[in-house]
Amino acid sequence: MKLSQIFDSIDGKYLSQGIDNDIAHLMTDSRKAFDLESGLFFAIDGKHHDGHSFVPELIAAGFQNFVVEREIGEIPKNTNIIKVASTRSTLQRIAALKRAKFNKPVVAITGSNGKTIIKEWLAQLLSEKLNVCKSPKSFNSQIGVPLSVWPLSETHDIGIFETGISEPGEMLPLKKVIQPTQGILTNIGSAHEQYFSSIDQKLDEKLILFEGIDQFFYRNDNALIDERLNGMKKPPKHKISWGFNPAANLQVEKMEGLHFRLKSQSEVFTLKLHSGNDSYVENIMHCVCYTYFNGWTPLEIQKGIDGLRPIKMRLELKKGINQTYIIDDTYNNDLAGLEIALDFLAQQKHYPKKSLILSDIPQSAPKENTYARVAELVQEKGITQLYAIGNELTSFKNLFPASTKFYFSTEDFLQSSFDNFEKEVVLIKGARSFGFEQIAKQLTERIHRTVLEIDLDAVTHNLNVYRQRLQPKTKLLIMVKALAYGSGGSEIAHLLQFHKVDYFGVAYVDEAVQLRKAGIKLPIMVINPSEEDLPNLVTYDIEPEIYGFSQLKVFSDFYLKKGIELKGHFTINTGMNRLGFNPEDVDALVKEIEQLPHIKVQSIYTHLAASEEVEHNDFSLQQLQTFKFCAEKMEQQLGIKTIKHALNSAGIVAFPQYQFDMVRLGIGLYGIEPSGSLQHELKSISVLKTVISQIRNVKRGETVGYGRKGKVTKNMRIATIAIGYADGFSRIFSNGNGEVMLNGQMTKVIGNVCMDMTMIDISNIEAEEGDTVIVFGEKPTISDLAKKAKTIPYEILTNVSERVKRVYFAE
């Protein structure tokens, strides 16, 4: 749509008017605003970020089109700024106008659980015949839904969009955007129940989405759904159900193994599923019911189920061969998903070189328009090297850069040398029929199958939880020492740098050097520098903690000889008794600094000894008062204003009145609130997973493991899992003290934990070799393991060995 067409359809005014650009993309995330002329950026004032604060840097980058809610500062010529009352409502209205031009089926999916998986599976099944436009990932919010609907065009055969709500009044705006003709209700449960007066109210709110639609699909085993459906003023025209009872339009019966018998009014047929797990069966049956009553034969449905691959709900970033990073997005390929993956690629700053391995985009039409857009994306997103695989891409090679390497098939590509990939970030994006998982396997670093998965969205969530507790002018220093508490230093730091934190803190200089080499530009404070570190402190612009007179002299002399300023962070020992100047040393310290004009007091700070323990609050308050007196005295006598900071994660919660100029956030960012009072608001950021290497039966009287410590008192079935104390799973978890989760059930360790392996009792659990085992995550939690080990969560996190592969996820 032309920008002028959009303007005519909304209630707004131009603050500045430039070229009437063709708008191809709507965006709300400044990280993804690369389409300078064809993108329209909506500055949304959200819960954690105000989009208006990113407008100046986008303008400076050459971005041309904006929708805002308030006045913007200086505006260059040829920049379009449209002011509206609500950018969120305007975004929804524009998407609704685009949707109204589409006259083919549109499926809306909502419910308490399973929305995204059902949407992805249904799209996979239908894509064998149809060109599907679907919500990318789990875009189901007031902002995500319009962004999902906007790409819908006449080239598509069907749209499939999911919606999520958390409060009353949210569904109607989404219905106006999607305007569904068909719908699926996954289920109704307890999610977000605190915002609704009853389950009836929540269900009624969800059913607004389906008022007056042609077909409504649901499971009829919940009588409440039928009751509320019957009470709708404008019910769906056709209500089609599946269930384990005779009243369902598609009756389901569990048979032997993974076979299920399905009975409709006209026929009986059998399907074989991948799993008998209740949630899997429920999710896949929604897809089966929809496809069956829309003309798919049982044979076609079975073929589709056989071809379904596990859905990766998030993009994965992992270490690859030859110092590369790999983004593995190999389960499907469409334009919307490609754009999201390329945005994620652009956010990775580890190396300047960015490579894309791309397959044909099946079921896309018209082909020339599709591949012309792919070529534009390659240029817009700064792709250094493109590897194009497939007959269609090859036939349009004239659209792509001359450096592009073309291959007719995945097999052809696999025959080429992988040594060319070095010190770069590689996105692997392919349709499932191309089998790109083979490429991912070749490029991924060879590390054993134990992995630590880190959820970057959870890190952002936790950051925002603490930010909400800070005063507007309080700066934020994030501790990323010890590989960011075991989560991976540079990857976490890049995310936080985007979110505009003020400082990083590390324990040792080599940690700071690694961050600088990885492209981190923010100031870095190192809390334990030594004389040997001085050259690196200067070379990499790292700011040292100054904690004693002798150290101050050595550091001062070095910087003086270099003729440069020493930015020092001066520590006051108020009771921790670890490092720092004592309060009685402050006068002497001031006199020393006055004689050293090349010394800049970058900050003054202290460490609280027991901020997480209520019984020591009086001591903590005494520390804070002592620090306040000393810091203000230094400022007054030196005639300076510096950064003062004392609070750690627990202190931010316990002593908000002592934020001073900055706070230091550590363990709280990683999902652990030391005092426990804020734990319910935080998200766990990491899951440590391993796999079953072997299963065996052992007889009563036998023993398991070293030292024959595992006594078998009855016939047992045990599994050996690929993790041991060298990976961070301590020997203290031996002989039943440790538990892990397997297929939703807790199971105990039997025998001693070995260096690389551990044995568990699976006598009462259905499992196979290769099944995933959760060492810590939602259950057991890091805190659960810490209690078993009689230690603290910090130790569990930081003990995860570097040989354990880190995999990073983001929506």
C-alpha positions in Angstrom: 0.0 0.0 0.0 1.1 3.6 -0.7 1.8 5.6 2.5 -0.8 8.0 1.2 -3.4 5.2 1.1 -2.6 4.3 4.7 -2.8 7.9 5.8 -6.2 8.4 4.2 -7.6 5.3 6.1 -6.5 6.5 9.6 -7.1 9.4 11.8 -3.8 11.2 11.9 -1.8 14.2 10.9 1.6 14.7 9.3 4.3 16.2 11.5 6.6 15.9 8.4 5.8 14.7 4.9 8.3 13.3 2.5 8.1 10.8 -0.5 5.0 8.8 -0.9 6.7 5.4 -0.4 5.3 2.0 -1.1 4.9 0.4 2.3 5.7 -3.4 2.2 6.5 -3.9 5.9 5.0 -2.9 9.3 7.4 -3.0 12.2 7.6 -2.2 15.9 11.1 -3.4 16.8 13.9 -1.1 15.9 16.3 -4.1 15.6 14.3 -5.2 12.6 13.8 -1.8 10.9 16.1 -2.3 8.0 13.7 -1.5 5.1 14.5 2.2 5.0 12.0 3.2 2.3 9.4 0.4 2.3 9.1 -0.1 6.1 6.7 1.7 8.4 7.8 1.9 12.0 5.2 2.2 14.8 6.5 3.8 18.0 4.6 2.0 20.6 4.9 3.0 24.3 4.9 -0.4 25.9 5.3 -1.8 29.3 9.0 -2.0 29.2 10.2 0.0 26.2 8.9 3.3 24.6 9.4 3.0 20.9 9.7 6.7 20.6 13.1 6.6 22.2 14.4 4.6 19.2 13.1 7.0 16.6 16.1 9.4 16.5 18.6 6.6 15.9 16.3 5.1 13.2 16.1 8.6 11.5 19.9 8.9 11.7 20.2 5.5 10.0 18.0 6.7 7.1 14.7 5.2 8.0 11.9 7.2 6.3 8.4 6.3 7.6 7.1 6.6 11.2 3.8 6.5 13.1 4.1 8.2 16.5 1.9 9.4 19.4 3.8 12.5 20.3 6.0 15.2 18.9 9.5 14.2 17.7 12.6 16.4 17.8 14.4 17.6 14.8 13.2 15.9 11.6 15.3 15.7 8.4 13.8 16.4 5.0 12.0 13.6 3.2 11.1 11.9 6.5 7.4 10.9 6.9 6.1 11.3 10.5 2.4 10.6 11.1 1.0 11.5 14.5 -2.0 9.5 15.8 -3.8 9.1 19.1 -2.8 5.4 19.5 -0.1 3.7 17.5 -1.3 0.3 18.6 -4.8 0.8 17.4 -3.6 2.3 14.2 -1.4 -0.7 13.6 -4.4 -2.9 14.1 -6.6 -0.8 11.8 -4.1 -0.9 8.9 -3.8 -4.7 9.2 -7.6 -5.1 9.2 -7.8 -3.1 6.0 -5.3 -5.4 4.4 -7.2 -8.5 5.6 -10.5 -7.2 4.2 -9.1 -7.5 0.7 -8.5 -11.3 1.1 -11.5 -13.4 0.1 -10.2 -16.9 0.9 -10.4 -18.9 4.1 -8.8 -17.5 7.3 -8.4 -19.8 10.3 -8.1 -18.2 13.8 -6.7 -20.3 16.7 -7.1 -19.5 20.4 -7.2 -21.3 23.7 -5.2 -21.7 26.9 -2.5 -24.0 25.6 -1.3 -25.5 22.3 -2.1 -22.5 20.0 1.3 -22.3 18.4 2.0 -26.0 18.0 -1.5 -26.5 16.4 -1.0 -23.6 14.1 2.5 -24.9 13.0 1.3 -28.5 12.5 -1.8 -27.4 10.6 0.3 -25.2 8.4 2.7 -28.0 7.7 -0.2 -30.4 6.8 -2.0 -27.8 4.5 1.2 -26.6 2.8 1.4 -29.9 0.9 -1.5 -28.5 -1.2 -1.8 -24.8 -0.4 0.2 -21.6 -0.1 -0.2 -20.8 3.6 0.2 -17.4 5.3 0.6 -18.0 9.1 1.6 -16.3 12.3 5.4 -16.4 12.6 6.5 -18.2 15.8 4.0 -17.3 18.6 3.0 -13.8 17.3 -0.5 -13.7 19.0 -0.6 -10.5 21.0 -2.3 -7.1 20.3 0.8 -6.2 18.3 1.8 -9.7 17.0 -1.5 -10.4 15.4 -1.6 -7.4 13.1 2.1 -7.9 12.2 1.1 -11.5 11.3 -1.9 -10.6 9.2 -0.2 -7.8 7.2 1.7 -10.1 4.8 -1.6 -11.8 3.6 -2.0 -11.4 -0.1 -3.8 -12.8 -3.1 -1.0 -15.2 -3.7 -2.0 -17.1 -0.6 -4.6 -19.8 -0.5 -5.3 -19.6 3.2 -4.4 -17.7 6.4 -3.8 -19.3 9.8 -3.4 -17.0 12.8 -3.2 -17.6 16.5 -4.4 -15.2 19.2 -3.7 -14.9 22.8 -5.4 -12.7 25.4 -4.7 -12.1 29.1 -7.4 -9.6 30.1 -11.1 -8.9 29.3 -11.7 -6.7 26.3 -8.6 -7.8 24.3 -10.3 -10.3 21.9 -12.6 -7.9 20.0 -9.7 -5.8 18.5 -8.0 -9.0 17.4 -11.2 -10.4 15.8 -11.5 -7.1 13.8 -8.0 -7.7 12.5 -8.2 -11.4 11.7 -11.9 -11.5 10.5 -11.8 -15.3 10.6 -14.0 -17.6 8.5 -12.9 -20.7 10.5 -11.7 -21.2 14.0 -10.1 -23.7 16.4 -10.5 -23.6 20.2 -7.6 -25.6 21.6 -8.8 -25.8 25.2 -9.7 -23.7 28.2 -7.5 -23.7 31.3 -6.0 -21.6 34.1 -3.6 -19.4 32.2 -4.1 -15.7 33.0 -7.0 -16.6 35.3 -6.1 -13.8 37.7 -7.5 -11.3 35.2 -10.9 -12.9 34.9 -13.7 -13.3 37.5 -14.4 -16.9 36.4 -13.6 -19.5 33.8 -16.9 -18.7 32.2 -15.9 -15.1 31.7 -12.6 -16.1 30.2 -14.2 -18.6 27.8 -16.8 -16.1 26.7 -14.0 -13.6 25.9 -12.2 -16.2 23.8 -15.5 -17.2 22.0 -15.9 -13.6 20.7 -13.3 -14.6 18.1 -15.6 -17.1 16.6 -18.9 -15.2 16.5 -20.6 -15.8 13.1 -17.8 -17.8 11.5 -18.5 -20.6 9.0 -16.7 -23.5 10.8 -15.8 -23.9 14.4 -13.6 -26.9 15.6 -13.2 -28.0 19.2 -13.0 -30.9 21.5 -16.4 -31.7 23.0 -15.3 -33.5 26.2 -15.6 -30.3 28.2 -19.3 -29.6 28.8 -18.6 -25.9 29.7 -17.6 -25.3 26.0 -20.9 -26.6 24.7 -22.8 -24.6 27.3 -21.2 -21.3 26.5 -21.4 -22.0 22.7 -25.2 -22.5 23.1 -25.4 -19.2 24.9 -23.7 -17.1 22.1 -25.8 -14.4 20.5 -24.2 -15.1 17.1 -22.8 -18.7 17.2 -20.7 -20.3 14.5 -22.7 -21.6 11.5 -21.2 -25.1 11.8 -19.8 -26.5 15.0 -17.6 -29.5 14.4 -16.2 -31.5 17.3 -13.8 -34.4 18.0 -13.7 -36.3 21.3 -13.5 -39.6 23.1 -17.3 -39.9 23.2 -20.1 -40.9 20.8 -21.5 -37.3 20.6 -18.4 -36.0 18.8 -18.6 -35.5 15.0 -15.3 -37.3 14.9 -15.2 -39.9 17.6 -11.7 -41.0 18.7 -10.8 -44.3 20.3 -7.4 -45.3 21.6 -6.2 -48.7 20.3 -3.0 -50.7 20.8 0.3 -48.8 20.8 0.1 -45.5 18.9 -2.9 -46.4 16.8 -6.2 -44.5 17.1 -9.5 -45.4 15.5 -11.6 -42.5 14.3 -15.3 -42.7 13.4 -17.3 -40.1 11.5 -20.9 -40.3 10.2 -19.6 -41.7 6.9 -16.6 -43.9 7.7 -14.2 -45.5 10.2 -10.4 -45.2 9.7 -7.2 -45.7 11.7 -4.3 -43.3 12.2 -0.9 -44.0 13.6 0.5 -41.1 15.7 4.0 -40.2 16.8 3.2 -40.3 20.5 0.5 -41.3 22.9 1.1 -38.4 25.2 -2.1 -36.7 26.1 -1.1 -33.1 25.1 0.3 -34.5 21.8 -2.9 -36.4 21.0 -5.1 -33.4 21.8 -3.0 -31.0 19.6 -2.8 -33.3 16.6 -6.5 -34.2 16.8 -7.5 -30.6 16.3 -5.4 -30.7 13.1 -6.9 -34.0 12.0 -10.5 -32.8 12.6 -9.9 -29.6 10.6 -8.3 -31.3 7.6 -10.8 -34.2 7.6 -13.8 -32.0 7.5 -12.2 -29.8 4.8 -11.7 -32.6 2.3 -8.5 -34.3 3.2 -8.7 -38.1 2.9 -7.5 -40.4 5.8 -4.6 -41.5 3.6 -3.5 -37.8 3.0 -3.8 -37.1 6.7 -1.7 -40.1 7.6 0.9 -39.1 5.1 0.9 -35.6 6.5 1.3 -36.8 10.1 4.2 -39.1 9.0 5.9 -36.1 7.5 5.5 -33.8 10.6 8.7 -32.8 12.2 9.2 -31.4 15.7 8.4 -27.7 15.8 11.2 -25.5 17.0 9.3 -22.7 18.6 12.4 -20.5 18.8 15.4 -19.7 16.7 18.5 -21.5 17.9 22.0 -20.0 18.1 24.8 -22.5 18.7 28.5 -22.7 18.3 29.7 -24.1 15.0 32.9 -25.4 13.5 35.9 -23.1 12.8 34.8 -20.4 15.3 31.4 -19.9 13.7 28.0 -19.4 15.1 25.0 -21.3 13.6 21.4 -20.2 13.6 19.4 -23.4 12.9 16.0 -22.7 11.4 15.6 -25.8 9.3 12.0 -26.9 9.8 10.2 -24.7 7.2 10.7 -21.8 4.8 8.4 -19.0 3.9 8.9 -15.3 3.4 7.6 -14.2 6.8 9.7 -16.7 8.6 12.8 -15.8 6.5 12.4 -12.2 7.5 12.3 -13.0 11.2 15.3 -15.3 10.9 17.3 -12.7 9.0 16.4 -10.1 11.7 17.8 -12.5 14.3 20.9 -13.0 12.2 21.4 -9.2 11.9 21.3 -8.9 15.7 24.3 -11.2 16.2 27.4 -9.1 16.4 30.0 -11.8 17.0 31.5 -11.4 13.5 30.9 -9.0 10.7 30.5 -11.8 8.1 26.9 -13.1 7.8 26.2 -16.1 5.6 22.8 -17.5 4.5 22.2 -21.1 3.4 18.7 -21.0 1.8 16.4 -23.5 0.1 13.6 -22.9 -2.4 10.4 -21.6 -1.0 7.7 -24.2 -1.9 4.1 -23.3 -2.4 4.9 -19.6 -3.1 3.4 -17.7 -6.0 4.1 -15.9 -8.2 7.6 -17.3 -8.2 9.3 -14.3 -9.7 7.9 -11.9 -7.1 8.8 -14.3 -4.3 12.5 -14.6 -5.3 12.7 -10.9 -6.2 11.7 -10.2 -2.6 14.3 -12.8 -1.3 17.0 -10.9 -3.3 15.9 -7.6 -1.7 16.1 -9.2 1.7 19.6 -10.5 1.0 20.7 -7.0 0.2 18.7 -5.2 3.0 19.9 -7.5 5.8 23.6 -7.3 4.8 24.2 -10.9 3.8 27.8 -11.4 3.0 27.5 -14.7 1.3 24.4 -16.5 0.0 24.3 -20.3 -0.7 21.1 -20.9 -2.7 19.9 -24.5 -2.9 17.1 -25.7 -5.2 15.9 -25.6 -8.8 13.8 -22.5 -8.3 16.5 -20.4 -6.8 18.9 -21.5 -9.5 16.4 -20.5 -12.3 16.2 -17.0 -10.8 20.0 -16.6 -10.3 20.0 -13.4 -12.3 18.2 -11.7 -9.4 21.0 -12.4 -6.9 24.5 -11.1 -6.3 27.2 -12.4 -8.5 29.0 -13.9 -5.5 26.0 -16.3 -4.8 26.8 -20.0 -4.9 24.0 -22.1 -6.4 23.3 -25.8 -5.9 20.5 -27.9 -7.4 20.1 -30.0 -4.2 21.1 -30.5 -0.6 23.2 -33.5 -1.6 25.2 -31.2 -4.0 25.9 -28.8 -1.3 27.0 -31.5 1.2 29.6 -32.6 -1.3 31.3 -29.1 -1.1 34.0 -28.2 1.4 32.9 -26.8 4.8 36.3 -25.4 5.5 35.3 -22.1 3.9 33.0 -21.4 6.9 35.2 -19.6 9.5 34.6 -16.7 11.9 31.1 -15.9 10.7 27.5 -16.2 11.7 25.6 -18.7 9.5 21.8 -18.9 9.1 20.5 -22.2 7.8 16.9 -21.7 6.5 15.2 -24.4 4.6 11.9 -26.1 3.8 11.5 -29.4 5.5 11.6 -31.4 2.2 15.3 -30.2 1.7 16.6 -32.0 4.8 18.7 -29.1 5.9 19.2 -30.7 9.3 22.1 -32.6 7.6 23.8 -29.3 6.9 23.2 -28.1 10.5 24.8 -31.3 11.7 27.9 -30.8 9.6 28.3 -27.2 10.6 27.6 -27.5 14.3 30.5 -27.9 16.7 31.1 -31.5 17.7 30.2 -31.6 21.4 28.5 -34.3 23.3 24.7 -34.3 23.5 24.4 -32.5 26.9 23.3 -28.9 26.2 22.4 -25.9 28.3 19.5 -24.1 26.6 19.3 -20.4 27.3 16.1 -18.4 26.7 17.1 -14.9 25.6 13.4 -13.8 25.9 13.4 -14.8 29.6 16.6 -12.8 30.2 14.9 -9.8 28.7 11.8 -10.4 30.9 13.9 -10.6 34.1 15.8 -7.5 33.1 12.5 -5.6 32.8 11.2 -7.0 36.1 14.1 -5.3 37.9 14.0 -2.2 35.7 10.5 -1.6 36.8 11.8 -1.2 40.4 14.4 1.4 39.5 14.0 5.1 39.7 14.1 6.8 36.3 17.7 8.1 36.6 19.1 5.0 38.3 21.8 3.4 36.1 22.1 -0.3 35.7 25.3 -2.4 35.8 24.9 -6.1 34.9 27.3 -8.6 36.2 28.3 -11.0 33.4 31.3 -12.6 35.2 31.9 -16.4 35.2 30.4 -16.7 31.6 27.4 -14.7 32.7 26.8 -17.1 35.6 27.4 -20.0 33.3 25.0 -18.8 30.6 27.7 -17.5 28.1 29.2 -14.0 28.5 29.2 -12.5 25.0 25.8 -13.8 23.9 24.1 -12.4 27.0 26.1 -9.2 26.8 25.0 -8.5 23.2 21.4 -8.8 24.2 21.9 -6.5 27.1 23.8 -4.0 25.1 20.8 -3.7 22.7 18.6 -3.1 25.7 20.7 -0.2 26.7 22.0 -1.2 30.1 24.7 1.2 31.3 27.6 -1.0 32.5 29.0 -4.5 32.6 30.8 -6.0 35.5 33.3 -8.9 35.4 35.6 -10.5 37.9 38.8 -10.8 35.8 40.3 -8.9 33.0 40.4 -11.8 30.5 36.6 -12.0 30.8 36.4 -8.3 29.8 38.9 -8.8 26.9 36.7 -11.6 25.5 33.7 -9.2 25.6 35.6 -6.5 23.8 36.8 -9.0 21.1 33.1 -10.1 20.7 32.1 -6.5 19.9 30.9 -5.2 23.2 31.2 -1.4 23.4 29.7 -0.6 26.8 31.9 0.4 29.7 33.2 -2.7 31.6 34.3 -2.6 35.3 36.6 -5.4 36.4 36.5 -6.2 40.2 39.7 -8.1 40.6 42.4 -6.7 38.4 46.1 -7.4 38.9 49.4 -5.7 37.9 49.8 -8.2 35.1 46.5 -7.0 33.6 47.6 -3.4 33.2 48.4 -3.6 29.4 45.1 -5.2 28.6 43.2 -2.7 30.8 44.7 0.1 28.6 44.5 -1.7 25.2 40.8 -2.7 25.6 39.6 0.3 27.6 38.6 -1.6 30.7 38.0 0.1 34.0 39.5 -1.4 37.1 38.3 -1.6 40.7 40.7 0.2 43.0 40.7 -1.3 46.4 44.0 -0.5 48.2 46.8 2.1 48.5 49.6 -0.1 47.1 47.4 -1.2 44.2 46.5 2.5 43.5 50.2 3.5 43.3 51.1 0.7 40.9 48.1 1.4 38.6 48.6 5.1 38.9 52.3 5.0 37.9 51.5 2.8 34.9 48.7 5.1 33.5 50.9 8.1 34.2 53.7 6.7 32.1 51.2 6.0 29.3 50.0 9.6 29.6 46.3 8.5 29.8 43.5 8.9 32.3 42.8 6.1 34.8 39.1 5.6 35.3 38.9 3.9 38.6 36.0 2.3 40.6 36.9 2.9 44.3 35.6 0.3 46.7 34.7 1.1 50.3 34.8 -1.9 52.8 31.7 -1.4 55.0 31.6 -4.9 56.5 32.1 -7.5 53.7 35.9 -7.6 54.6 36.9 -8.8 51.2 38.4 -5.9 49.2 38.3 -2.1 49.7 39.4 0.9 51.6 38.2 1.1 55.2 36.0 4.1 56.2 38.9 5.5 58.3 41.1 5.5 55.2 38.9 7.9 53.3 40.7 11.1 54.3 44.1 9.6 53.3 42.6 8.3 50.0 41.2 11.8 49.2 44.6 13.3 49.7 46.2 10.7 47.5 43.7 11.2 44.7 44.3 15.0 44.9 47.9 14.5 44.1 47.1 12.4 41.0 45.2 14.6 38.5 45.2 11.8 35.9 43.0 9.7 38.2 39.2 9.9 37.5 36.9 8.6 40.2 34.5 6.8 37.8 32.5 5.4 40.7 32.5 4.7 44.4 30.8 1.6 45.7 30.5 -1.1 48.3 29.4 -4.7 48.7 26.6 -5.8 50.9 27.4 -8.9 52.9 23.9 -10.3 53.6 21.3 -8.3 51.7 19.3 -11.5 50.9 18.8 -12.4 54.6 16.1 -10.5 56.6 17.7 -11.3 59.9 20.8 -9.2 58.8 18.8 -6.2 57.6 20.1 -4.0 60.5 23.7 -4.8 59.5 22.9 -4.1 55.8 21.4 -0.7 56.7 24.4 0.1 58.8 26.6 -0.8 55.8 24.5 1.5 53.5 24.7 4.4 56.0 28.4 4.0 56.4 28.9 3.9 52.6 26.6 7.0 52.1 28.7 9.0 54.6 32.0 7.9 53.0 31.0 8.4 49.4 29.5 11.8 50.0 32.5 12.8 52.0 34.8 11.9 49.1 32.6 13.7 46.6 32.6 16.8 48.8 36.3 16.9 49.5 37.3 16.2 45.9 34.7 18.6 44.5 33.3 15.9 42.1 30.0 14.1 41.3 30.6 10.5 40.6 28.5 7.3 40.3 27.7 5.7 43.7 26.4 2.1 43.9 25.8 -0.4 46.6 22.8 -2.6 45.8 23.0 -6.1 44.3 20.1 -8.2 43.1 18.7 -8.8 46.6 19.4 -5.3 47.7 17.4 -3.9 44.8 14.4 -5.6 46.3 15.1 -5.1 50.0 16.4 -1.5 50.0 15.0 0.5 47.1 15.6 3.8 49.0 19.4 3.2 48.6 19.6 3.0 44.8 22.0 5.9 44.8 23.2 6.5 41.2 23.5 2.9 40.0 22.6 -0.7 41.0 24.4 -4.0 40.2 22.1 -6.8 38.9 23.6 -10.2 38.9 21.9 -13.5 39.8 18.4 -12.0 39.5 18.9 -11.5 35.8 19.5 -15.2 35.4 16.2 -16.1 37.1 17.2 -16.6 40.8 16.0 -14.0 43.4 18.2 -14.6 46.4 15.7 -13.6 49.1 12.8 -15.4 47.3 10.4 -12.5 47.6 10.5 -11.7 43.9 11.0 -15.2 42.6 7.3 -15.5 41.4 7.9 -12.7 38.9 11.1 -14.1 37.4 11.5 -16.6 34.6 14.0 -19.5 34.5 16.4 -18.7 31.7 18.1 -22.0 31.3 17.4 -25.7 31.0 20.2 -28.3 31.3 19.4 -31.3 29.1 21.0 -34.6 28.3 19.9 -37.8 26.7 19.6 -41.5 27.5 22.7 -43.3 26.0 21.6 -46.9 26.9 18.9 -48.7 28.7 19.5 -52.1 30.5 17.7 -54.4 32.8 19.6 -55.3 36.1 18.6 -58.1 38.4 18.1 -58.1 42.2 21.4 -58.5 44.0 23.5 -56.8 41.3 25.2 -53.4 41.7 25.4 -50.2 39.6 28.4 -48.0 39.1 31.9 -47.4 40.7 32.5 -48.8 44.1 29.3 -50.9 43.7 27.5 -48.2 45.5 24.2 -48.7 43.6 22.6 -51.6 45.4 19.8 -53.3 43.4 17.2 -54.6 45.8 14.7 -55.7 43.1 14.7 -56.2 39.4 15.2 -52.8 37.8 15.4 -51.0 34.5 18.1 -48.4 34.5 19.2 -45.8 32.0 22.7 -44.3 31.5 22.5 -40.6 30.7 25.3 -38.5 29.1 26.2 -36.2 31.9 28.7 -36.5 34.8 30.6 -34.5 37.3 32.9 -33.2 34.6 29.9 -31.5 33.1 28.8 -29.9 36.4 26.5 -32.7 37.7 28.2 -33.1 41.1 29.0 -36.5 42.8 26.9 -35.2 45.7 23.9 -36.3 43.6 25.0 -39.9 43.8 22.9 -42.8 45.3 19.4 -41.3 45.2 20.3 -37.8 46.4 19.9 -36.4 42.9 16.8 -36.5 40.7 16.2 -35.7 37.1 13.0 -35.5 35.0 12.3 -38.0 32.2 9.1 -37.8 30.1 7.4 -35.8 32.8 8.3 -37.9 35.7 11.0 -37.6 38.4 13.5 -40.4 38.7 16.4 -40.9 41.1 20.1 -41.4 40.5 21.4 -44.9 41.3 25.0 -45.5 42.1 27.8 -42.9 42.0 27.8 -40.1 39.5 30.7 -40.8 37.0 32.9 -38.3 35.3 30.9 -38.4 32.1 27.8 -40.5 32.8 25.2 -41.1 35.4 22.7 -43.9 35.9 19.0 -43.4 36.8 16.2 -45.8 37.8 13.5 -45.8 35.1 11.7 -49.0 36.2 8.3 -47.2 36.3 8.8 -44.9 33.3 8.2 -45.6 29.6 11.3 -44.4 27.8 13.6 -45.2 24.9 17.3 -44.7 24.2 17.8 -41.1 22.9 15.0 -39.6 25.0 15.6 -36.2 26.6 16.4 -35.9 30.3 16.0 -32.6 32.1 18.7 -32.1 34.7 17.4 -28.7 35.7 14.8 -26.3 34.4 11.2 -25.9 35.5 11.5 -29.1 37.4 13.8 -29.9 39.1 14.8 -26.2 39.4 18.2 -24.9 40.0 17.2 -24.1 43.6 16.0 -27.7 44.0 19.4 -29.0 43.1 21.1 -26.4 45.3 19.1 -27.7 48.3 20.0 -31.3 47.6 23.7 -30.3 47.3 23.5 -28.1 50.4 24.8 -25.1 48.4 23.5 -22.0 46.7 22.1 -21.7 43.2 25.1 -19.6 42.1 27.3 -22.7 42.4 24.9 -24.9 40.4 24.8 -22.4 37.6 28.5 -21.7 37.4 29.5 -25.3 37.7 28.0 -26.2 34.3 31.2 -27.1 32.3 32.4 -25.1 29.3 32.3 -28.4 27.4 28.5 -28.4 27.7 27.2 -26.8 24.5 25.2 -23.6 25.0 22.2 -23.1 22.7 20.4 -19.8 22.7 16.8 -19.3 21.9 14.7 -16.3 20.9 11.2 -15.8 19.6 
